[in-house]
């Protein structure tokens, strides 16, 4: 029997887990932000799911044809019951026993059908890579109205730890959480459309799990997916990103948002193979990872719109201006039917019209909306109403507040400091630059990805005209004539920028001085070594000097006894073998 002194009790939210002193099962305290925001999304999902079900019932009630008393036809109600979601949310009515009379009055059938139609089973959740099981335990204990939670892992030590933690958390956890030793890909493939929520949070890239995860989500269900291989997604290894996600990344200031959009495009690609498509409700870049929450639907006709939501990105190598090239477009026929056609191109000339340099091309990326603003506001309201139940309330509320103020239909963003770096000029304040954009008749907002980022629907010609007007009032030193900044400033602005402060230059959160970008709560707040990996001095940047030194001193305190015994035995044998002089 194991000694409980070898374990440390870790409490997060309402769940508690036992962690062994050795790095046998992966656990990262930093992911509390991830787990908190996932719980908030699931709570909102259950609420929305119930509302959609009630709306469907009321629609069927008002549109159902009246049954003739003479004919007594009951086919229409039966069809409405049978053709429900394949995940079994609404069951067929119970079969009639042979002992019962065959003729049943219409009045006797209606209440039964109404009760069956109103039956909505609690959502089933699959955590495909559970490790210690902390996430599954928090879902089971903290989310009201949740059904069964299945926790998978293909590591025996992790499954044993998960089952131990399930027992440690009492009867509620034991009744709702199941832990299985299985390959997540095989399990999801053999359970198609059985789960209302599927959670993928792997150590690294989720690309190998996406195909099977898409198939295991029920219609209208939620797929929650994390990717931590940010070096790949942000352009550090473009060829690797293309092999994993089917998109080529670009190294721009917007690379973290591009990582979100590459992941969404990859999920959509996998969904389309099964006549399914995605609707993003929330996409977050936080700490060292990206996390997306998408709903999965099945529709061969709606799937045709996918090329309209994808774009290639042209980025100038000189001034970092970027332009989007849609993959597809639509056109109307004479009979007003819609035709789906390839997109017009190219959207840029061979050389940049601003600085004369060439373009790099990346993508395709998801260029549609990455958030549903109604969902974001609902999630934020739910978080604020239950702030005591979220350990990372300050951080997730700040992120959600910033997301709620983003322009939802503007892909990627500009960096004001990057614009000024190209021109070698002093930077205007963010308020002044925002005001100039607004006074020119365009929209502008911040972004949750970068505190210095600005989203706007203004064309790059307008942005550079605003910067030219700024430089006229704040001259710069002469540069070489072939530099991008010199070429841009050599042109006269066609737009006279107005830097007078606009009313909308500050968001509501900024006007109220609500914190939006918070510092890390402690040092070494980031990724941790993979489970089972030996802790060495090279992990100081991840864990901190104190944690590494404590781990090494613990190992030094355990091993010397065996080494000393072995040394003493060797010495004794050497002395015995040495002949006396």
N, C-alpha and C positions, 0 to 999 in steps of 0.2 A: 504493500500500500504506500502511496506517495505521501510525503511529508508536506502538510499545508504551509509550513514555514518557507518552502521553496517558491511559493506563489505570492503574488501581490494583487490585492483587490483594486480594480480600476472601476470607478463609477462615472458614467456619462449619461446624462438625462436620468431616466428611471431604471436603466439597466446597469448591472454590475457583472464584471467578468474577472476570471482568475487568470493572471498572466504569469507564466513561468519565468524564473530569473534568466534562463538562457533564451536566446533569440530563436525559439523553435516555431512559433506561430506569429505571423505578421500582424503588427498593430502600429498605427501611426496616429498620434494624438492630433496632429495637424488636420486630419480629415474630419474633425468634429464639425467644421464648416460645411463640408460635403454632406455629412449625415443629417445635420440640422435642416439644411435647405431641401434635402430629399424628403424628410418627414413633412415639411410644410407643403411640398408639392403633392404628396400622396393624400394629405388631408383635403387639399383643395380638389384633387381628382375625385375623391369619394363624394364630396359635396356636388361637384359638377355632374358626376355620373348619376347621382340620384335625381338631380334636376332634369337631366336629359331623359331619364326613364319616365318621370312624371309627365314631362311634355309629350313624350311619345304616347303615353296612355291617354292623355286628354285629347290628343289629335285623333287617335283611333276611335275614341268614344264619340267625338263629334262627326267624324267622317264615315263611321261604320254604317253600312246600309241597313235599313230597318227590315227585320225578318217578317215575312208574311205569315200570319197566323194560319192561313189555309195550308200553305206549302210546308211550313215548319222547317225551312232549310237552316242547317247549322254549319254549312261549309265555310262561310266567310269567317266566323269566329275561330274555327279550327285552324284555318290557314294562317290567321294572324298569330296564333299561339305557336304553331309549329315552326314558322319561318323567323324565329328569333335568333339571337346571336349564337354562334357555334360554341361559345364557352359555357353554355348551359345556364345563363343568367335567368332565363325564363323557361320553365319546364312545360312539357305537354300535360294536358289534364289527365287525371288518373283514369285508367281503363275501367269500363263498366263491368261489374261482375255478372256472371251468367245467372246467378241466383236472383238478381234484381230484375224488375220488370223492364221490358224492352222499350215501352213508350214512356218517355220522360217529358214532362211539360216544359215549355220554354222558360217559364218562371223559375223552375228548379235548376236549369242549366246556367242561366245568366249569373247568379251569384258565384257559382263555382268558377266560371270562366274569369270573372272579375278578380277573384282572389288569386287565381293562377297568374293572370297578367300582371298583377301588382307585386308578385313575388320577385325580388331581386336579391340574388345571393351575394354575400359579402365578397369583396374582391380577393382573389388569390394572388400572392406575391411570390416571385422567385428571385432569390439572391444567388446568382450563378457562381460567384467566387467569394465564399463567406469567411474564410480564415477562422478567426476567433468566434465569429457569429455575433459580434457586437451590433452590427447594423440590423440583422434580422431580429435580434432581441429588442432593440429599440422600436422597430416597426410594430412588433407584436404588443409591446407594453404601452406605447405612447399614442398610437393611432387608433382612434375610436372607429368602430365599424369595420375593422380589417378582418379578413378571414384567415385562411391558412397561409403560413409563411414557410417556404421550402428553402433551406440553406444547403448549397452544394459546395463540395471541394474534392479535388482528386488527390489531396495529401492526407495520409492517414492520421498524422499528428494533429492536423488542423481539425479534422472531423471529430477526433477524440476530445480536443479542447472545446469545440463547439457544443458537443453533447454534455460535457461537464458543465459548461456555462449555462446551458438550458436548464439543467437540474438545479443549478445554483440560484436561478432567478425565479423559482417557485412554480406554482400550479398554472398561472396564466401562460407563462412561457412554454411549459410542458404540453399544454393543450393546443397551442397554436403553432409552435415552431417544430419543424422536422428537419433533421440533418442527415444527409446522404453522402456516402463516398462514391462519387461518380464524375465522369468527364462531363463538364457542363455542355459541351457541344453535342455529345450524343444524347444527353438527357433532354435538351431542348428540342432536338430533332424528333425524338420519340414521343414528345408531348406537344403536338401542334395546336396552337390557338387555345391553350388551356389556362394561361395566366393573364390576369388583367394588368399586372405590373411586372416587368422584368428589369432587374437592376444589374448592370454590368459595371464593375469597378475593378478592373484588372491591374496588375503591377506592370505597367507599360502600355502597349497598344491593344485596343479591343478589336482590331480588324479581323482576327481569326474567329471571333465569336459572333460577329454581326449577322452572318447568313442564317445561322440556326436560331439566334435570338429573335430575328424578324418573324420567323415561322411560329415561334411559341407564344407570341403576343396575340391575344384575342382582338377581334375587330373593335376599334374604339379604345383599345388598351393603351398603356403607357410604357414606353421604353426609356429607361434612364441609363445613360452611358457616359463613362469617364475615360479620358485619354491623358496619360501622364508623360507620353513621349514627346515633350514639347520641342526638344532639339530637332527632332525629325519634322514635326508639323510646322515649325517656324522657319524652315529653310536651311538648317544646318546640314542636312543630308537630303537634298531634293530627290535624288533617284530612289532612295529608300522610301520616302513619303509616297512617291508615285507607285512603287510596287505594293505598298500596303493599302493606300487609300485611293489610288487612281487619280490623284491630282498632284500637280507640281507647285510647290510653295514658292513664294517670293520673300526676300528678306527686306521688308519695309517696316516702318514704325507701326503699321497696322497688322503685323504678322500674327499677333495673338488672336485677333478677331478673324483673320484669315484661317487660322487653325480651327476655330469653331465652325466656319463655313465649309472647310474641307471635310470635317467629320460629318456634318449634316449631309453634304453631297454624297459621301460614301454610304451612309445609311439609306438614303433615298435610292441609290443605285442597287443595293441589295434588295430593297423592298420591291422595286419595279420588276424584278425577276419573278415575283410571285403575284403580279397584278395588284400590288399594294403601293401605298404612298404614305408620306409622313406629313404631319402638321406640327411644327415646333411650337411649344408653349413657353419655353424658357431656355436660354443658352447662356452659360456663365463661364467666364475665365476668372479663375481665382487661385491665389497662391501659385502652385507649380503645375496646374492641370486645367483642362477644359471639361465642362460637364454640360450635357445637353439633355433636355426632357422633350420627347416627341410622342405624339399620338399616332397610332398605326391604323390605317383604314384600307379596305379592299374595294377597288373600283377600277375596272379596265378603262373606262372612259376618262375618269379624273386623272389617271396615270399619264394620259397623253399630254398633260400640261407641264410635265416635269422639265422639258427643255426650256420652257419659259422662265423657270426658276434657277437656271444654271447659267453661269457666265465665265468667260475667260478674262484674265486681267492683264492689261498691258501696263508695265511700269517703266518709266524713263530712267535710264542709268545715270543721267546727269542731274535732273532736278527732282526726281522721285514723283513726278506727276503720274497719276494712274487713271486708266480708262477701262470701262467694262464692255465686253463684247458678248451679248446674249447668244446662247447656243441656238435658240429657236425663236420663232415669232408666229403670229396668227394672222389670218386674212379672212375676210367674209366673202362668201359666194353670192350669186344673184338671189338665191333663195334664203339668204341670211344665215346659212349654215357656216360653221367655223372650219377653216382649213389650217392645219399645222404645217409650217414650212421652216426650212433652215433660216437662221438669222442672217441679216445683211452684214457684210463686212468688206474690208476691215474698217473699224471705227477710228483708226489712227493712220496717218501717213507713215512712210518708211522711217522718217526722222521726226523727232519731237518738234511740234510747231512753236514751242516756247523757248527751248534751248538748243535745238538742233542735234541732239544726241539720239542714239538708237534706243529701242525698247526691249525689255525682257518680257516674255509672255509666260504666265502661270495659269493654273486652274486645270479643269473647271472647278468653280466653287459654287456654293449655294448663295445666290444673290437675292433670294426672296426674304421675307421677314423671318428673323430668328427668335422673335418673341411674340406672344399674344398679349397685348396690353391689358385686355380684360383679365386674363389669367394672372398677369404680374400684379395688378392692383388687388386682386382677390388674395393672392398668396401673401402680399405685403400686409394687407389688413388682417389676415389670419395670424401672421407672425406677431404683429403688434398687440393683438387681443390676447395672446398667450405668451407674452415675453418671458415669463418666469419658467417656462417649460423648454426654453432653448438655451443651452449653455453658451452658444456662440451668437446670442441675439444681436449684440452690437454690430458684429461684422456682417451678418447676413442681412440685417435690416438696412445697413448702409449700402450694400451692393444692390439690393432690390430697389431701394429708393433711387439710386442712380440709373438703373435699368428702366424704371418707370418713366424717366424723363428723356430717354433716348429717342431720336427720330427712328421710328420702326422700319421705314421703307428706304433707308439710305445705307447701302453696303459700304463697309470700311470707313476710314476716317483720315483726317489730316493731322499733322503735328505742327503747331505754330512754331516751335523751336526749330524744327527741321526746315521750314520755309525760310526762316531767318538765317539759318546756317548756310543755305544755298546762296543767299544774297549777301552774306557777310555783313548783316546789319543788326542793329539793336532790335529787340523784340517789343512790339506793342503789348500792352496788357491784354489778357484774354477778353476782358469786357469791351475794350476798344475794338478789337478785331471782330468779336461777335456783333457789336453794334454796326460796324461797317457792312458786314454781310447782311444783316437784317434791314438796314437802310437801303441796301441795293435791291431789296425785294425778295430775298431768299430766306430759307429757314436754317437754323443752326442749333446744335445741342452738344452736350458733352457725351462721353462714353464711359461705361464702367470698366473698360479694359485698360485705359490709360488716363491718368488725371490731366495730362496735357493734350489729349486728343480732342478733336472737334469734328463732329459730323455735320455735313451741310449738303444741300441739293444744288449748290452753286457750281457751275462749271469751272474747270481749272483756269480758263481765261479770265474769269471774274476774280478768282483768288489772286492771280498774279497782278491784275490791275490794281487791286486793293493794296498789295504790297509795294507796287511801284509808286503809288500815291504816298504811302508811308515813308518810303526812302527819299522822296522829294523833300519832305519836311525834316528828315533825319538822314542827311547825306552819309555815304560810306566812302572808304578809301578806294582809290582806283585799283582795279584788278586786271589780270591778263585778259586780253580780248577774247580768247577762246574758252574762258571759263563759263560754266552755265549761268552764273549770276550776272556776268557782264552782258551776255547775249540777251537775257531777260530784261535787264534794266535799259538796254539800248533802245528798246521799243517804247513808244509813247503810249500811256494808258488811254484806252477808249472810254473808260468809265471813271468818273470823278468820285472817289470814295468820300463818304460822309462818316467821320469818326465820332459824331455827336452820340452821346450815350442813349441807347434805345431802351425802352421799357422792358423788353423781353430779353435783354442781354444777360440777365441772371436768371437761373432757374428758381423754382419755388424753394427748393431745398437750399440753394445758395443764399437766397434772400433771407431765409430763416436761420441761416448758419448751421444747418444740419450737417453733421460729420458724414462724409461720403467715402473717403479713402483713409482707412485706419491703419496704423502701423501694426506689425506683427506683435502679438501679446508677449512673446518671449524670444530669446535667442535661439538660433538653429531651428526656426520654424519652417520646415520644409520636408522633402522626401527622406525616407529612412532606408537602411539596408534591407535587402530581400531576406525573408525568413530563412533561417538555417545558415546564413553566411556568418563566418567568424568575424568578430569585431576586432579591427586592427587600428593602428595609429592613423591610417589614411581616412578613417571615418570621422575624424575630428570636425571637419566642415559640416557634416550631417548631424552629428549627435552632440558636439561640444566636447571640450577638453575634459571636463569633470566626468561626464558619462563614460567616455572612452577610457580614461585613466582608472575609474572605478571598476570597469569591466575587466581591464587588463590586470589590475591588482587582485581582483577576485580569482582570475585564472591562475595568477602567479602563486596565490595562496593555496590553491588546490593541487597543482601539479608537482611542486617541489618534493613532496613526501615520496611519491613514487619514483621520481628521478633520483632522490637522495638514496632511497633503498637500493635502486639499481646500481648506483655508483658504489655504494658500500659493498654490495655483493661482488662487483667486478674487482674492487680493490682487494677484497679478501682472497678471491681466487688467484689474483696476481701474486699476492704474498705467499700463498701456499705453493704456487708453481715455481717460485724463485728459489734456487738451491742455496743453502747456507754456505757461507765462505769459511 
